[in-house]
Amino acid sequence: MLIRRDVYYMEETKVTRDTKEEILITALHRFARDGYEAVSVSQIAGDLGITKGALYRHYKNKRDIFDHIVARMEQGDSDQAESHDMPEGDKESMPEKYEEVSLDDFVQYSRSMFEYWTEDDFASSFRKLLVVEQFRSAEMQALYQQYLVAGPVGYVKDLFKSMGIKGARRKAAQFYAIMFLYYSLYDGASDRKKIKKQFGQAISEFAKNLQV
């Protein structure tokens, strides 16, 4: 039987991509559960039922896997902002974009980001990884700040300033205190739909009082 070369190539490429993706997700789940330093390439390969040699055909080492995870999160953050027509960069690089954001836009985006960081498997696992690892290395602490603390607070502060909201820095911190509280409540809740609803209500109430 003749096998068309183009069909064979497409199938082989798909298998390669699927395996590469499975390695990335399996490693992230392991890192989120046990911590980055505690996980070995052998454990990741074992979870997948492949050899280390097979894994090394896709990634050079554990650090390479981690770098690809961070790159995926950078792209994910950008995609989330773009899909909601929100600024993808800082205020200095795109001031006009910040000026276009309304309070309603911000509320809708906040609800979407809460879903993203709690319900999206990749994003929620990355968040848990940073929570686990933040005290173990300066690099992980920096990533924790970038994605979950100082970075988001600075972004919200700039949005509030562009909206003409007084006390933008203070109110950005107050907003993110709500966000962070509900992350923690969601992770430990038996009824996560209830927590998600409560978060939406809390954000709406916060937005009503922003001009005060």
C-alpha positions as YAML, in Angstrom:
chain: A
units: angstrom
residues:
- id: 1
  name: MET
  ca: [0.00, 0.00, 0.00]
- id: 2
  name: LEU
  ca: [1.31, 3.44, -0.90]
- id: 3
  name: ILE
  ca: [1.41, 6.10, 1.81]
- id: 4
  name: ARG
  ca: [1.30, 9.67, 0.65]
- id: 5
  name: ARG
  ca: [4.29, 11.55, 2.00]
- id: 6
  name: ASP
  ca: [2.32, 14.72, 2.74]
- id: 7
  name: VAL
  ca: [-0.26, 12.81, 4.79]
- id: 8
  name: TYR
  ca: [2.47, 10.97, 6.70]
- id: 9
  name: TYR
  ca: [4.26, 14.24, 7.41]
- id: 10
  name: MET
  ca: [1.06, 15.89, 8.70]
- id: 11
  name: GLU
  ca: [0.30, 12.95, 10.99]
- id: 12
  name: GLU
  ca: [3.86, 12.82, 12.29]
- id: 13
  name: THR
  ca: [3.84, 16.58, 12.94]
- id: 14
  name: LYS
  ca: [0.55, 16.32, 14.84]
- id: 15
  name: VAL
  ca: [1.95, 13.54, 17.04]
- id: 16
  name: THR
  ca: [5.05, 15.62, 17.71]
- id: 17
  name: ARG
  ca: [3.00, 18.68, 18.65]
- id: 18
  name: ASP
  ca: [0.65, 16.65, 20.83]
- id: 19
  name: THR
  ca: [3.56, 15.07, 22.70]
- id: 20
  name: LYS
  ca: [5.26, 18.42, 23.20]
- id: 21
  name: GLU
  ca: [2.03, 19.86, 24.59]
- id: 22
  name: GLU
  ca: [1.45, 16.87, 26.88]
- id: 23
  name: ILE
  ca: [4.95, 17.22, 28.30]
- id: 24
  name: LEU
  ca: [4.40, 20.90, 28.99]
- id: 25
  name: ILE
  ca: [1.06, 20.40, 30.74]
- id: 26
  name: THR
  ca: [2.20, 17.35, 32.70]
- id: 27
  name: ALA
  ca: [5.29, 19.20, 33.91]
- id: 28
  name: LEU
  ca: [3.23, 22.22, 34.92]
- id: 29
  name: HIS
  ca: [0.86, 20.05, 36.94]
- id: 30
  name: ARG
  ca: [3.82, 18.43, 38.68]
- id: 31
  name: PHE
  ca: [5.46, 21.79, 39.39]
- id: 32
  name: ALA
  ca: [2.21, 23.17, 40.80]
- id: 33
  name: ARG
  ca: [1.77, 20.20, 43.08]
- id: 34
  name: ASP
  ca: [5.32, 19.50, 44.25]
- id: 35
  name: GLY
  ca: [7.29, 22.65, 43.44]
- id: 36
  name: TYR
  ca: [9.71, 23.24, 40.61]
- id: 37
  name: GLU
  ca: [12.91, 22.18, 42.38]
- id: 38
  name: ALA
  ca: [11.41, 18.95, 43.70]
- id: 39
  name: VAL
  ca: [10.44, 17.63, 40.27]
- id: 40
  name: SER
  ca: [12.85, 15.75, 38.01]
- id: 41
  name: VAL
  ca: [12.76, 15.12, 34.29]
- id: 42
  name: SER
  ca: [12.49, 11.41, 35.09]
- id: 43
  name: GLN
  ca: [9.28, 12.01, 37.05]
- id: 44
  name: ILE
  ca: [7.76, 14.03, 34.22]
- id: 45
  name: ALA
  ca: [8.68, 11.35, 31.70]
- id: 46
  name: GLY
  ca: [7.35, 8.67, 34.03]
- id: 47
  name: ASP
  ca: [4.00, 10.44, 34.38]
- id: 48
  name: LEU
  ca: [3.74, 10.38, 30.60]
- id: 49
  name: GLY
  ca: [4.93, 6.80, 30.18]
- id: 50
  name: ILE
  ca: [7.87, 7.85, 27.98]
- id: 51
  name: THR
  ca: [11.63, 7.73, 28.37]
- id: 52
  name: LYS
  ca: [13.80, 10.71, 29.23]
- id: 53
  name: GLY
  ca: [15.32, 10.36, 25.79]
- id: 54
  name: ALA
  ca: [11.92, 10.79, 24.19]
- id: 55
  name: LEU
  ca: [11.28, 13.87, 26.32]
- id: 56
  name: TYR
  ca: [14.64, 15.37, 25.36]
- id: 57
  name: ARG
  ca: [13.60, 15.23, 21.72]
- id: 58
  name: HIS
  ca: [11.13, 18.01, 22.56]
- id: 59
  name: TYR
  ca: [12.82, 19.97, 25.37]
- id: 60
  name: LYS
  ca: [16.50, 20.34, 26.22]
- id: 61
  name: ASN
  ca: [16.01, 20.05, 29.98]
- id: 62
  name: LYS
  ca: [13.68, 20.94, 32.84]
- id: 63
  name: ARG
  ca: [14.59, 24.60, 32.58]
- id: 64
  name: ASP
  ca: [13.62, 24.61, 28.91]
- id: 65
  name: ILE
  ca: [10.20, 23.22, 29.86]
- id: 66
  name: PHE
  ca: [9.77, 25.95, 32.45]
- id: 67
  name: ASP
  ca: [10.79, 28.67, 30.01]
- id: 68
  name: HIS
  ca: [8.15, 27.43, 27.57]
- id: 69
  name: ILE
  ca: [5.54, 27.52, 30.37]
- id: 70
  name: VAL
  ca: [6.37, 31.16, 31.11]
- id: 71
  name: ALA
  ca: [6.29, 32.01, 27.39]
- id: 72
  name: ARG
  ca: [2.83, 30.40, 27.17]
- id: 73
  name: MET
  ca: [1.63, 32.51, 30.09]
- id: 74
  name: GLU
  ca: [2.97, 35.70, 28.51]
- id: 75
  name: GLN
  ca: [1.05, 34.87, 25.36]
- id: 76
  name: GLY
  ca: [-2.03, 33.95, 27.38]
- id: 77
  name: ASP
  ca: [-2.01, 37.29, 29.19]
- id: 78
  name: SER
  ca: [-1.67, 39.11, 25.87]
- id: 79
  name: ASP
  ca: [-4.49, 37.07, 24.31]
- id: 80
  name: GLN
  ca: [-6.81, 37.79, 27.24]
- id: 81
  name: ALA
  ca: [-6.23, 41.53, 26.96]
- id: 82
  name: GLU
  ca: [-6.64, 41.51, 23.19]
- id: 83
  name: SER
  ca: [-9.87, 39.50, 23.31]
- id: 84
  name: HIS
  ca: [-11.40, 42.15, 25.60]
- id: 85
  name: ASP
  ca: [-9.89, 45.11, 23.73]
- id: 86
  name: MET
  ca: [-7.78, 46.03, 26.77]
- id: 87
  name: PRO
  ca: [-4.22, 47.44, 26.75]
- id: 88
  name: GLU
  ca: [-1.64, 44.70, 26.26]
- id: 89
  name: GLY
  ca: [1.34, 46.79, 27.33]
- id: 90
  name: ASP
  ca: [2.13, 49.52, 29.86]
- id: 91
  name: LYS
  ca: [0.67, 53.00, 29.79]
- id: 92
  name: GLU
  ca: [3.87, 54.58, 28.49]
- id: 93
  name: SER
  ca: [3.85, 52.42, 25.37]
- id: 94
  name: MET
  ca: [0.14, 52.78, 24.53]
- id: 95
  name: PRO
  ca: [-1.42, 55.77, 26.37]
- id: 96
  name: GLU
  ca: [-4.27, 56.10, 23.87]
- id: 97
  name: LYS
  ca: [-5.40, 52.55, 24.55]
- id: 98
  name: TYR
  ca: [-5.64, 53.25, 28.27]
- id: 99
  name: GLU
  ca: [-7.76, 56.31, 27.60]
- id: 100
  name: GLU
  ca: [-10.31, 54.20, 25.71]
- id: 101
  name: VAL
  ca: [-11.12, 51.86, 28.63]
- id: 102
  name: SER
  ca: [-14.38, 52.53, 30.48]
- id: 103
  name: LEU
  ca: [-15.31, 51.41, 33.98]
- id: 104
  name: ASP
  ca: [-17.75, 48.88, 32.50]
- id: 105
  name: ASP
  ca: [-14.96, 47.51, 30.30]
- id: 106
  name: PHE
  ca: [-12.79, 47.14, 33.38]
- id: 107
  name: VAL
  ca: [-15.48, 45.30, 35.37]
- id: 108
  name: GLN
  ca: [-16.11, 42.85, 32.54]
- id: 109
  name: TYR
  ca: [-12.40, 42.27, 32.05]
- id: 110
  name: SER
  ca: [-11.91, 41.68, 35.78]
- id: 111
  name: ARG
  ca: [-14.58, 39.00, 35.79]
- id: 112
  name: SER
  ca: [-12.99, 37.38, 32.77]
- id: 113
  name: MET
  ca: [-9.53, 37.43, 34.35]
- id: 114
  name: PHE
  ca: [-10.88, 35.87, 37.52]
- id: 115
  name: GLU
  ca: [-12.28, 33.01, 35.44]
- id: 116
  name: TYR
  ca: [-9.01, 32.74, 33.55]
- id: 117
  name: TRP
  ca: [-6.85, 32.47, 36.67]
- id: 118
  name: THR
  ca: [-9.18, 30.04, 38.44]
- id: 119
  name: GLU
  ca: [-10.85, 27.93, 35.72]
- id: 120
  name: ASP
  ca: [-8.31, 27.78, 32.91]
- id: 121
  name: ASP
  ca: [-6.21, 24.71, 33.68]
- id: 122
  name: PHE
  ca: [-2.93, 26.14, 32.44]
- id: 123
  name: ALA
  ca: [-3.31, 29.57, 34.09]
- id: 124
  name: SER
  ca: [-4.62, 28.22, 37.41]
- id: 125
  name: SER
  ca: [-1.80, 25.66, 37.59]
- id: 126
  name: PHE
  ca: [0.76, 28.38, 36.87]
- id: 127
  name: ARG
  ca: [-0.74, 30.54, 39.63]
- id: 128
  name: LYS
  ca: [-0.50, 27.66, 42.10]
- id: 129
  name: LEU
  ca: [3.09, 27.00, 41.02]
- id: 130
  name: LEU
  ca: [4.07, 30.59, 41.79]
- id: 131
  name: VAL
  ca: [2.29, 30.52, 45.15]
- id: 132
  name: VAL
  ca: [4.24, 27.39, 46.09]
- id: 133
  name: GLU
  ca: [7.61, 28.59, 44.77]
- id: 134
  name: GLN
  ca: [7.60, 32.30, 45.67]
- id: 135
  name: PHE
  ca: [9.58, 31.76, 48.88]
- id: 136
  name: ARG
  ca: [12.18, 29.47, 47.34]
- id: 137
  name: SER
  ca: [13.94, 31.66, 44.81]
- id: 138
  name: ALA
  ca: [14.27, 35.30, 43.82]
- id: 139
  name: GLU
  ca: [13.26, 34.44, 40.26]
- id: 140
  name: MET
  ca: [10.00, 32.81, 41.34]
- id: 141
  name: GLN
  ca: [9.27, 35.71, 43.67]
- id: 142
  name: ALA
  ca: [9.77, 38.11, 40.77]
- id: 143
  name: LEU
  ca: [7.37, 36.12, 38.58]
- id: 144
  name: TYR
  ca: [4.88, 35.96, 41.43]
- id: 145
  name: GLN
  ca: [4.99, 39.75, 41.72]
- id: 146
  name: GLN
  ca: [4.80, 40.24, 37.95]
- id: 147
  name: TYR
  ca: [1.77, 38.03, 37.39]
- id: 148
  name: LEU
  ca: [-0.13, 38.08, 40.66]
- id: 149
  name: VAL
  ca: [0.72, 41.13, 42.77]
- id: 150
  name: ALA
  ca: [2.70, 44.23, 41.79]
- id: 151
  name: GLY
  ca: [2.15, 43.76, 38.05]
- id: 152
  name: PRO
  ca: [-1.66, 43.61, 38.16]
- id: 153
  name: VAL
  ca: [-1.89, 46.36, 40.78]
- id: 154
  name: GLY
  ca: [0.25, 48.67, 38.65]
- id: 155
  name: TYR
  ca: [-1.84, 47.89, 35.59]
- id: 156
  name: VAL
  ca: [-5.09, 48.65, 37.40]
- id: 157
  name: LYS
  ca: [-3.62, 51.85, 38.90]
- id: 158
  name: ASP
  ca: [-2.80, 53.12, 35.41]
- id: 159
  name: LEU
  ca: [-6.28, 52.23, 34.17]
- id: 160
  name: PHE
  ca: [-7.86, 54.09, 37.09]
- id: 161
  name: LYS
  ca: [-5.66, 57.12, 36.49]
- id: 162
  name: SER
  ca: [-6.72, 57.18, 32.85]
- id: 163
  name: MET
  ca: [-10.36, 57.08, 33.97]
- id: 164
  name: GLY
  ca: [-9.76, 60.12, 36.18]
- id: 165
  name: ILE
  ca: [-10.35, 58.17, 39.40]
- id: 166
  name: LYS
  ca: [-8.87, 59.91, 42.45]
- id: 167
  name: GLY
  ca: [-6.53, 57.93, 44.67]
- id: 168
  name: ALA
  ca: [-5.84, 55.50, 41.83]
- id: 169
  name: ARG
  ca: [-2.94, 53.73, 43.57]
- id: 170
  name: ARG
  ca: [-4.86, 53.17, 46.79]
- id: 171
  name: LYS
  ca: [-8.01, 52.04, 45.01]
- id: 172
  name: ALA
  ca: [-6.04, 49.69, 42.75]
- id: 173
  name: ALA
  ca: [-4.65, 48.02, 45.88]
- id: 174
  name: GLN
  ca: [-8.16, 47.77, 47.32]
- id: 175
  name: PHE
  ca: [-9.45, 46.25, 44.10]
- id: 176
  name: TYR
  ca: [-6.71, 43.67, 43.97]
- id: 177
  name: ALA
  ca: [-7.24, 42.78, 47.63]
- id: 178
  name: ILE
  ca: [-10.72, 41.67, 46.58]
- id: 179
  name: MET
  ca: [-9.36, 39.73, 43.61]
- id: 180
  name: PHE
  ca: [-6.72, 37.99, 45.72]
- id: 181
  name: LEU
  ca: [-9.16, 37.16, 48.51]
- id: 182
  name: TYR
  ca: [-11.52, 35.46, 46.10]
- id: 183
  name: TYR
  ca: [-8.70, 33.50, 44.47]
- id: 184
  name: SER
  ca: [-8.03, 31.99, 47.89]
- id: 185
  name: LEU
  ca: [-11.70, 31.42, 48.64]
- id: 186
  name: TYR
  ca: [-12.21, 29.78, 45.25]
- id: 187
  name: ASP
  ca: [-9.30, 27.36, 45.68]
- id: 188
  name: GLY
  ca: [-10.66, 26.01, 48.95]
- id: 189
  name: ALA
  ca: [-14.38, 26.12, 48.17]
- id: 190
  name: SER
  ca: [-16.69, 23.15, 47.75]
- id: 191
  name: ASP
  ca: [-19.14, 25.37, 45.86]
- id: 192
  name: ARG
  ca: [-16.98, 27.33, 43.44]
- id: 193
  name: LYS
  ca: [-19.92, 28.67, 41.45]
- id: 194
  name: LYS
  ca: [-21.08, 30.43, 44.60]
- id: 195
  name: ILE
  ca: [-17.65, 32.01, 45.11]
- id: 196
  name: LYS
  ca: [-17.53, 33.12, 41.49]
- id: 197
  name: LYS
  ca: [-20.94, 34.78, 41.88]
- id: 198
  name: GLN
  ca: [-19.87, 36.46, 45.10]
- id: 199
  name: PHE
  ca: [-16.75, 37.77, 43.39]
- id: 200
  name: GLY
  ca: [-18.84, 39.30, 40.60]
- id: 201
  name: GLN
  ca: [-21.06, 41.00, 43.14]
- id: 202
  name: ALA
  ca: [-18.07, 42.29, 45.10]
- id: 203
  name: ILE
  ca: [-16.46, 43.76, 41.99]
- id: 204
  name: SER
  ca: [-19.72, 45.42, 40.91]
- id: 205
  name: GLU
  ca: [-20.14, 46.95, 44.34]
- id: 206
  name: PHE
  ca: [-16.53, 48.13, 44.33]
- id: 207
  name: ALA
  ca: [-16.99, 49.77, 40.93]
- id: 208
  name: LYS
  ca: [-20.06, 51.69, 42.14]
- id: 209
  name: ASN
  ca: [-18.00, 53.26, 44.92]
- id: 210
  name: LEU
  ca: [-14.89, 54.02, 42.86]
- id: 211
  name: GLN
  ca: [-15.66, 57.68, 42.36]
- id: 212
  name: VAL
  ca: [-16.16, 58.30, 46.08]
...
